[in-house]
């Protein structure tokens, strides 16, 4: 679900000049066989070994000096031709991209103009600093009595209503535009829930029941989180301070305006209950964040927010590292009906510990 037309995400990655090792020079082997023998008569003061030996008998082999002088050429030394052994890497295919993502979604893509509008909106409205959490908001967040808000009616043509304590029911019409529905109060409140302040882990979690979804592909719905405020006309995961799993292509997005990374297989389907959680864990004086997905009550995958990424292609994860408030963000587009469940007692997943 990326925009797909703003340019290639690889433009920032500059090619480094190739370095070649110098070719080893020829080794000079000076095997000078100085086999000249000197006699005591030529050099009367020289003390040679033969001067102290008895003269050879008739049956003895001739002395070394009696052999004719032999000129043995040095044995050539074989050199390893590394240029012939090592292929030219310019002719090889590029290495696999372990850390990069897709340039486009294989399912649905928004326009470049919409992406630019989302970036301009984020620049105009920076992320809020953590706000004080009063007793009423703290109690509501603990019990799941959380509200979901839709954008103004001028840009939202769907429906959204409270179906019960901790449950909201909504729908998006056929051809509906990209929309982000945000929750309040935050499911993670930095001032009250940060492991740096409490010394304990904190889990934010909610589930979505997919009631109806048209088409033969994945459900046009995304589960995510966002540090408020977030552009209401963009799906979560596409801009700063947000992460999401998109149901139409099964990819995960973290501040990713392109095509995300494969994660959920198969994509979301009608009749399924999917959940998304964020775990904030104390780790060596910092906060470690993991995001996990559940499907029909079972965990189906997770990733570390600070996993190894490509410095040239991946954007920062600021806003999701435990020092900002984080709200649930449900993205919808096209025809889909759903229920958002915040009440822990109604979840299919039973691993919640607060």
RODO-2510 file (C-alpha; in nm, 4 decimals, decimal comma):
residues 354
     n   res          X          Y          Z
     1     x     0,0000     0,0000     0,0000
     2     x     0,2700     0,2451    -0,0837
     3     x     0,2384     0,5518    -0,3010
     4     x     0,4794     0,4162    -0,5560
     5     x     0,5539     0,7181    -0,7746
     6     x     0,7708     0,9544    -0,5708
     7     x     1,0945     0,8051    -0,6810
     8     x     1,3178     0,5154    -0,6168
     9     x     1,4094     0,4534    -0,2539
    10     x     1,7557     0,3449    -0,3660
    11     x     1,8630     0,6876    -0,4964
    12     x     2,0423     0,7734    -0,1738
    13     x     2,2620     0,4657    -0,1882
    14     x     2,5828     0,5806    -0,3581
    15     x     2,8041     0,3243    -0,5254
    16     x     3,1439     0,2947    -0,3721
    17     x     3,4458     0,2799    -0,6037
    18     x     3,5809    -0,0649    -0,6541
    19     x     3,9141    -0,1412    -0,4974
    20     x     4,1535    -0,3809    -0,6653
    21     x     4,4483    -0,5356    -0,5014
    22     x     4,7861    -0,4608    -0,6633
    23     x     4,9166    -0,7424    -0,8773
    24     x     5,2128    -0,9098    -0,7121
    25     x     5,5416    -0,8484    -0,8915
    26     x     5,7768    -1,1131    -1,0170
    27     x     5,9944    -1,2654    -0,7548
    28     x     6,3631    -1,2440    -0,8385
    29     x     6,5295    -1,5715    -0,7559
    30     x     6,9051    -1,5248    -0,7689
    31     x     7,0306    -1,8768    -0,7285
    32     x     7,3965    -1,8123    -0,7793
    33     x     7,5779    -2,1396    -0,7453
    34     x     7,9291    -2,0341    -0,6519
    35     x     8,0761    -2,3755    -0,7007
    36     x     8,4291    -2,2551    -0,7645
    37     x     8,6876    -2,4410    -0,5625
    38     x     9,0072    -2,2774    -0,4518
    39     x     9,3258    -2,4665    -0,3984
    40     x     9,5828    -2,3897    -0,1396
    41     x     9,8259    -2,3028    -0,4162
    42     x     9,5987    -2,0347    -0,5531
    43     x     9,5379    -1,8995    -0,2107
    44     x     9,8122    -2,0266     0,0164
    45     x     9,6656    -1,8605     0,3260
    46     x     9,3171    -2,0097     0,2754
    47     x     9,2315    -2,2953     0,5060
    48     x     9,0065    -2,5250     0,2995
    49     x     8,8529    -2,8522     0,4181
    50     x     9,0504    -3,0547     0,1695
    51     x     9,3750    -2,9262     0,3194
    52     x     9,3059    -3,1343     0,6308
    53     x     9,1931    -3,4557     0,4609
    54     x     9,3984    -3,7509     0,3500
    55     x     9,4445    -3,7870    -0,0245
    56     x     9,1772    -4,0032    -0,1822
    57     x     9,2580    -4,3642    -0,2561
    58     x     9,2386    -4,5104    -0,6003
    59     x     8,8997    -4,6694    -0,5266
    60     x     8,7520    -4,3540    -0,3803
    61     x     8,5232    -4,1322    -0,5862
    62     x     8,6853    -3,8248    -0,7320
    63     x     8,6904    -3,5122    -0,5288
    64     x     8,4218    -3,2523    -0,5860
    65     x     8,6672    -3,0208    -0,7517
    66     x     8,7405    -3,2855    -1,0126
    67     x     8,3851    -3,2818    -1,1516
    68     x     8,3306    -3,0519    -1,4450
    69     x     8,1499    -2,7323    -1,3594
    70     x     7,7766    -2,7737    -1,4064
    71     x     7,5414    -2,4795    -1,4642
    72     x     7,1946    -2,5738    -1,3333
    73     x     6,9304    -2,3087    -1,4155
    74     x     6,6981    -2,2152    -1,1252
    75     x     6,3635    -2,3886    -1,1139
    76     x     6,0920    -2,1395    -1,2185
    77     x     5,8486    -2,0437    -0,9395
    78     x     5,4788    -2,0736    -1,0319
    79     x     5,2761    -1,7557    -0,9663
    80     x     4,9037    -1,7545    -0,8812
    81     x     4,7152    -1,5499    -1,1384
    82     x     4,4425    -1,4095    -0,9096
    83     x     4,2873    -1,2040    -1,1847
    84     x     4,2117    -1,5183    -1,3791
    85     x     4,0856    -1,7055    -1,0707
    86     x     3,8591    -1,4297    -0,9334
    87     x     3,5708    -1,3360    -1,1653
    88     x     3,4796    -0,9787    -1,2400
    89     x     3,2082    -0,8989    -0,9826
    90     x     3,0567    -0,6420    -1,2163
    91     x     2,9242    -0,9340    -1,4197
    92     x     2,7541    -1,1000    -1,1217
    93     x     2,3910    -1,0343    -1,0199
    94     x     2,3352    -0,8050    -0,7191
    95     x     2,3425    -0,9708    -0,3754
    96     x     2,0110    -1,0491    -0,2049
    97     x     1,8536    -0,7545    -0,0256
    98     x     1,8208    -0,8838     0,3294
    99     x     1,7344    -0,5525     0,4952
   100     x     1,5550    -0,3550     0,2246
   101     x     1,1866    -0,3569     0,1448
   102     x     0,9638    -0,3285    -0,1593
   103     x     0,9483    -0,0187    -0,3761
   104     x     0,5763    -0,0789    -0,4303
   105     x     0,3049    -0,2888    -0,2746
   106     x     0,1989    -0,5906    -0,4824
   107     x    -0,1654    -0,5194    -0,3903
   108     x    -0,2649    -0,1514    -0,3754
   109     x    -0,0749     0,1757    -0,4043
   110     x    -0,1722     0,5341    -0,3330
   111     x    -0,0531     0,8213    -0,5491
   112     x     0,2604     1,0305    -0,5138
   113     x     0,0480     1,3395    -0,4574
   114     x    -0,1197     1,1740    -0,1577
   115     x     0,2185     1,0810    -0,0150
   116     x     0,3457     1,4357    -0,0516
   117     x     0,0303     1,5658     0,1149
   118     x     0,0869     1,3280     0,4070
   119     x     0,4446     1,4423     0,4500
   120     x     0,3386     1,8066     0,4372
   121     x     0,0711     1,7376     0,7014
   122     x     0,3308     1,5753     0,9320
   123     x     0,5645     1,8718     0,8878
   124     x     0,2821     2,1115     0,9783
   125     x     0,1650     1,9120     1,2819
   126     x     0,4602     1,7678     1,4771
   127     x     0,4123     1,4851     1,7256
   128     x     0,2713     1,5794     2,0656
   129     x     0,4892     1,5523     2,3689
   130     x     0,3598     1,3047     2,6335
   131     x     0,0580     1,4414     2,8181
   132     x    -0,0395     1,3906     3,1838
   133     x    -0,2664     1,0916     3,2381
   134     x    -0,5527     1,1692     3,4747
   135     x    -0,7288     0,9056     3,6837
   136     x    -1,0300     0,8770     3,4498
   137     x    -0,8157     0,8215     3,1410
   138     x    -0,5974     0,5708     3,3256
   139     x    -0,9023     0,3712     3,4362
   140     x    -1,0494     0,3771     3,0863
   141     x    -0,7281     0,2538     2,9290
   142     x    -0,6960    -0,0257     3,1842
   143     x    -1,0506    -0,1553     3,1328
   144     x    -1,0528    -0,1114     2,7556
   145     x    -1,3128     0,1634     2,7602
   146     x    -1,1330     0,3367     2,4746
   147     x    -1,2928     0,5561     2,2108
   148     x    -1,2218     0,5540     1,8364
   149     x    -1,2443     0,8728     1,6325
   150     x    -1,3077     0,9124     1,2608
   151     x    -1,2002     1,2083     1,0460
   152     x    -1,4507     1,4885     0,9689
   153     x    -1,7486     1,3878     0,7555
   154     x    -1,6094     1,5835     0,4601
   155     x    -1,3448     1,3132     0,4033
   156     x    -1,5056     1,0117     0,5753
   157     x    -1,8000     0,8366     0,4085
   158     x    -1,8043     0,5300     0,6283
   159     x    -1,9779     0,4459     0,9557
   160     x    -1,8394     0,4190     1,3094
   161     x    -2,0327     0,3653     1,6328
   162     x    -1,9860     0,2240     1,9810
   163     x    -2,1253    -0,1324     1,9950
   164     x    -2,0620    -0,1909     2,3663
   165     x    -1,8045    -0,1372     2,6402
   166     x    -1,4674    -0,1554     2,4714
   167     x    -1,6108    -0,2454     2,1270
   168     x    -1,6548    -0,0234     1,8196
   169     x    -1,8199    -0,1261     1,4926
   170     x    -1,7499     0,0426     1,1615
   171     x    -1,7542     0,0071     0,7846
   172     x    -1,6022     0,1653     0,4786
   173     x    -1,7930     0,1922     0,1473
   174     x    -1,6872     0,0548    -0,1858
   175     x    -1,4273     0,2850    -0,3323
   176     x    -1,3729     0,4520     0,0034
   177     x    -1,0593     0,6609     0,0413
   178     x    -0,7663     0,5755     0,2672
   179     x    -0,8647     0,6588     0,6258
   180     x    -0,6958     0,6260     0,9637
   181     x    -0,9192     0,5801     1,2709
   182     x    -0,7354     0,6757     1,5913
   183     x    -0,8066     0,5817     1,9526
   184     x    -0,8060     0,7855     2,2716
   185     x    -0,6852     0,7661     2,5429
   186     x    -0,3500     0,6247     2,4295
   187     x    -0,2974     0,2524     2,4789
   188     x     0,0584     0,3328     2,5828
   189     x     0,1167     0,6459     2,7887
   190     x     0,4837     0,7383     2,8188
   191     x     0,4514     0,9202     3,1533
   192     x     0,2665     0,6337     3,3228
   193     x     0,3807     0,3212     3,1373
   194     x     0,7448     0,3742     3,0409
   195     x     0,9667     0,0898     3,1682
   196     x     1,2275     0,3528     3,2501
   197     x     0,9885     0,4956     3,5085
   198     x     0,8186     0,1783     3,6320
   199     x     1,0924    -0,0804     3,5831
   200     x     0,8278    -0,3136     3,4358
   201     x     0,7247    -0,4188     3,0880
   202     x     0,4110    -0,2743     2,9312
   203     x     0,2003    -0,4250     2,6515
   204     x    -0,0396    -0,2338     2,4277
   205     x    -0,2819    -0,4569     2,2383
   206     x    -0,6172    -0,4637     2,0606
   207     x    -0,8034    -0,6858     1,8135
   208     x    -1,0115    -0,6336     1,5014
   209     x    -1,2823    -0,8695     1,3798
   210     x    -1,3163    -0,8616     1,0016
   211     x    -1,6897    -0,8990     0,9424
   212     x    -1,7137    -0,8372     0,5677
   213     x    -1,4580    -0,7740     0,2961
   214     x    -1,5194    -0,7665    -0,0779
   215     x    -1,2848    -0,8953    -0,3425
   216     x    -1,0713    -1,2032    -0,3743
   217     x    -0,7565    -1,0570    -0,2199
   218     x    -0,6669    -0,9569     0,1324
   219     x    -0,8984    -0,7436     0,3431
   220     x    -0,8610    -0,3675     0,2809
   221     x    -0,7756    -0,3010     0,6444
   222     x    -0,4603    -0,2210     0,8436
   223     x    -0,3806    -0,2663     1,2121
   224     x    -0,1324    -0,0211     1,3513
   225     x    -0,0112     0,2222     1,6127
   226     x     0,0738     0,5886     1,5825
   227     x     0,2140     0,8655     1,7979
   228     x    -0,0440     1,1444     1,7678
   229     x    -0,1242     1,3342     1,5646
   230     x    -0,1301     1,1316     1,2441
   231     x    -0,2673     1,2325     0,9018
   232     x    -0,6273     1,0994     0,8944
   233     x    -0,6223     1,0485     0,5157
   234     x    -0,3239     0,8113     0,5210
   235     x    -0,2984     0,4487     0,6344
   236     x    -0,0901     0,3795     0,9461
   237     x     0,2688     0,2770     0,8919
   238     x     0,3303     0,5145     0,6023
   239     x     0,4586     0,8170     0,7947
   240     x     0,6592     0,9162     1,1001
   241     x     0,5767     0,7727     1,4389
   242     x     0,3668     0,4832     1,3073
   243     x     0,3864     0,1090     1,2492
   244     x     0,1261    -0,1240     1,0985
   245     x     0,0513    -0,4539     0,9284
   246     x    -0,1600    -0,4125     0,6139
   247     x    -0,4173    -0,6765     0,5404
   248     x    -0,4307    -0,6496     0,1608
   249     x    -0,0663    -0,7419     0,0979
   250     x     0,0370    -0,8829     0,4380
   251     x     0,3338    -0,6450     0,4600
   252     x     0,4519    -0,4596     0,7673
   253     x     0,5249    -0,0889     0,7473
   254     x     0,7270     0,1295     0,9854
   255     x     0,7505     0,4888     0,8619
   256     x     0,7621     0,3311     0,5175
   257     x     0,6130     0,5189     0,2216
   258     x     0,7072     0,2476    -0,0255
   259     x     0,6091    -0,1199    -0,0234
   260     x     0,6911    -0,2471     0,3253
   261     x     0,8311    -0,5898     0,4073
   262     x     0,6559    -0,9282     0,3800
   263     x     0,5191    -1,0415     0,7141
   264     x     0,1650    -1,1903     0,7274
   265     x     0,1027    -1,4829     0,4960
   266     x    -0,1664    -1,5175     0,3808
   267     x    -0,3085    -1,1626     0,3982
   268     x    -0,6096    -1,0908     0,6216
   269     x    -0,9404    -1,2531     0,5247
   270     x    -1,3083    -1,2143     0,6021
   271     x    -1,4244    -1,3770     0,9265
   272     x    -1,0786    -1,3625     1,0837
   273     x    -0,9867    -1,1921     1,4123
   274     x    -0,6471    -1,0254     1,3982
   275     x    -0,4655    -0,8486     1,6814
   276     x    -0,1613    -0,6248     1,7029
   277     x     0,0502    -0,5636     2,0111
   278     x     0,3512    -0,3598     2,1137
   279     x     0,5708    -0,4722     2,4015
   280     x     0,7823    -0,2088     2,5789
   281     x     1,0550    -0,3877     2,7762
   282     x     1,3297    -0,2570     3,0069
   283     x     1,6668    -0,3496     2,8622
   284     x     2,0044    -0,2254     2,9911
   285     x     1,8821     0,1188     3,0836
   286     x     1,6820     0,1634     2,7639
   287     x     1,3476     0,0527     2,6203
   288     x     1,3296    -0,2427     2,3846
   289     x     1,0188    -0,2515     2,1641
   290     x     0,8735    -0,5549     1,9903
   291     x     0,5659    -0,5651     1,7682
   292     x     0,3647    -0,8858     1,7333
   293     x     0,0626    -1,0072     1,5368
   294     x    -0,2050    -1,2565     1,6416
   295     x    -0,4562    -1,4364     1,4224
   296     x    -0,7592    -1,6018     1,5784
   297     x    -0,5978    -1,5902     1,9213
   298     x    -0,2519    -1,7235     1,8313
   299     x     0,0656    -1,5268     1,7851
   300     x     0,1780    -1,5474     1,4232
   301     x     0,4925    -1,3404     1,4149
   302     x     0,6809    -1,0503     1,5687
   303     x     0,9716    -0,8186     1,4964
   304     x     1,2091    -0,5972     1,6911
   305     x     1,1528    -0,2292     1,6259
   306     x     1,5298    -0,1738     1,6335
   307     x     1,6162    -0,4612     1,4054
   308     x     1,9064    -0,4202     1,1668
   309     x     1,7987    -0,1957     0,8823
   310     x     1,9489    -0,0276     0,5800
   311     x     2,0802     0,3176     0,6674
   312     x     2,0244     0,4433     0,3126
   313     x     1,6646     0,3246     0,2763
   314     x     1,4924     0,3001     0,6132
   315     x     1,3570     0,6025     0,7944
   316     x     1,3744     0,6632     1,1739
   317     x     1,1380     0,4973     1,4213
   318     x     1,1054     0,8117     1,6341
   319     x     0,7784     0,8208     1,8262
   320     x     0,7555     0,4434     1,8779
   321     x     1,0500     0,3918     2,1139
   322     x     0,8621     0,4430     2,4400
   323     x     0,9147     0,8159     2,4907
   324     x     0,5894     0,9263     2,3194
   325     x     0,2255     0,8371     2,3752
   326     x     0,1034     0,5697     2,1322
   327     x    -0,2568     0,5244     2,0140
   328     x    -0,4235     0,2446     1,8221
   329     x    -0,4574     0,3298     1,4526
   330     x    -0,6931     0,1302     1,2298
   331     x    -0,6621     0,1960     0,8580
   332     x    -0,9461     0,1212     0,6167
   333     x    -1,0169     0,1726     0,2486
   334     x    -1,2610     0,0290    -0,0030
   335     x    -1,5423    -0,2019     0,1125
   336     x    -1,4912    -0,3579     0,4560
   337     x    -1,6915    -0,4040     0,7783
   338     x    -1,5166    -0,4562     1,1100
   339     x    -1,5240    -0,4427     1,4893
   340     x    -1,2427    -0,2991     1,7010
   341     x    -1,2123    -0,4653     2,0422
   342     x    -1,0247    -0,2977     2,3304
   343     x    -1,1790    -0,4897     2,6238
   344     x    -0,9278    -0,7565     2,7391
   345     x    -1,2049    -0,9951     2,8447
   346     x    -1,3314    -1,0149     2,4858
   347     x    -1,0015    -1,0890     2,3163
   348     x    -0,9286    -1,4248     2,1537
   349     x    -0,5640    -1,3900     2,2535
   350     x    -0,5188    -1,4808     2,6211
   351     x    -0,1570    -1,3816     2,6707
   352     x    -0,2194    -1,0246     2,7864
   353     x    -0,0454    -0,9315     3,1143
   354     x    -0,0947    -0,5557     3,1154
***
